[in-house]
Amino acid sequence: SSSHSAVVNLGGSKRIRYKEDCHLVMLHHWSLVDALYNSPYVVTRLRTWKESGREQVELMLARMGFPLVECKQHWTHMRPQLKRDLASKLQECAPQFGLANFQFASFQRDDGY
């Protein structure tokens, strides 16, 4: 987690704020496992088109303490605690699998809803 806390007010209740993001573009649309298997960041490092690459993803999830059955569910159906823990667990475990710098600086637009 970073110490950045920049917020830019756009007027009314709209704003843009700094946030840490991870290399899982489709996470909110797929399951965690599918997002990991298909992330360009993960694919190029673990070669998830091969069985051995997919096994590495599953081993990483196990070391993170994330049950595979949960990780195969759509993101919206995963336990909230697992979702909250994802960033810190990836930061802790991903480098052991050649996935250093899994998180990066990004931003989020809030519309006040």
For each residue, the residues with C-beta under 8 A, 3 or more apart:
1: 20 87 88
2: 18 20 105
3:
4: 18 105
5: 17 18
6: 17 18
7: 15 16 17 18
8: 15 16 17
9: 14 15
10: 14 15 16
11: 14
12: 112
13: 110 111 112 113
14: 9 10 11 109 110 111 112
15: 7 8 9 10 109 110 112
16: 7 8 10 107 108 109 110
17: 5 6 7 8 107 108 110
18: 2 4 5 6 7 105 106 107
19: 106 107 108
20: 1 2 87 103 104 105 106
21: 103 104 105 106
22: 27 86 87 90 102 103 104
23: 39 40 41 42 102 104
24: 27 32 35 36 39
25: 35 39 40
26: 29 30 34 35 38 39
27: 22 24 30 32 35 75
28: 75 76
29: 26 75
30: 26 27 34 35 38 74 75
31: 34 35 71 72 73 74 75
32: 24 27 35 36 61 66 70 71 72 75 78 86
33: 36 37 57 58 61 68 71 72
34: 26 30 31 37 38
35: 24 25 26 27 30 31 32 38 39 75
36: 24 32 33 39 42 48 57 61
37: 33 34 42 43 48 54 57
38: 26 30 34 35 42 43 48
39: 23 24 25 26 35 36 42 43
40: 23 25 43 44
41: 23 44 45 99 102
42: 23 36 37 38 39 45 46 48 57 99
43: 37 38 39 40 46 47 48 49 53
44: 40 41 47
45: 41 42 97 98 99
46: 42 43 53 56 57 97 98 99
47: 43 44 50 52 53
48: 36 37 38 42 43 53 54 56 57
49: 43 53
50: 47 53 54
51: 54 55
52: 47 55 56
53: 43 46 47 48 49 50 56 57
54: 37 48 50 51 57 58
55: 51 52 58 59
56: 46 48 52 53 59 60 97
57: 33 36 37 42 46 48 53 54 60 61
58: 33 54 55 61 62 68
59: 55 56 62 63 97
60: 56 57 63 64 93 94 96 97 99
61: 32 33 36 57 58 64 66 68 71
62: 58 59 65 66 68
63: 59 60 93 96
64: 60 61 85 89 90 92 93
65: 62 85 89
66: 32 61 62 70 71 82 89
67: 70 71
68: 33 58 61 62 71 72
69: 72 73
70: 32 66 67 73 78 79 82
71: 31 32 33 61 66 67 68 78
72: 31 32 33 68 69
73: 31 69 70 77 78
74: 30 31 77 78
75: 27 28 29 30 31 32 35 78 83
76: 28
77: 73 74
78: 32 70 71 73 74 75 82 83
79: 70 82 83
80: 83 84
81: 84 85
82: 66 70 78 79 85 86
83: 75 78 79 80 86
84: 80 81
85: 64 65 81 82 88 89
86: 22 32 82 83 89 90
87: 1 20 22 90 91 103
88: 1 85 91 92
89: 64 65 66 85 86 92 93
90: 22 64 86 87 93 94 99 102 103
91: 87 88 94 102 103
92: 64 88 89
93: 60 63 64 89 90 96 97
94: 60 90 91 97 99 100 102
95: 98 99 100 102
96: 60 63 93
97: 45 46 56 59 60 93 94
98: 45 46 95
99: 41 42 45 46 60 90 94 95 102
100: 94 95
101: 104
102: 22 23 41 90 91 94 95 99
103: 20 21 22 87 90 91
104: 20 21 22 23 101
105: 2 4 18 20 21
106: 18 19 20 21
107: 16 17 18 19
108: 16 17 19
109: 14 15 16
110: 13 14 15 16 17
111: 13 14
112: 12 13 14 15
113: 13
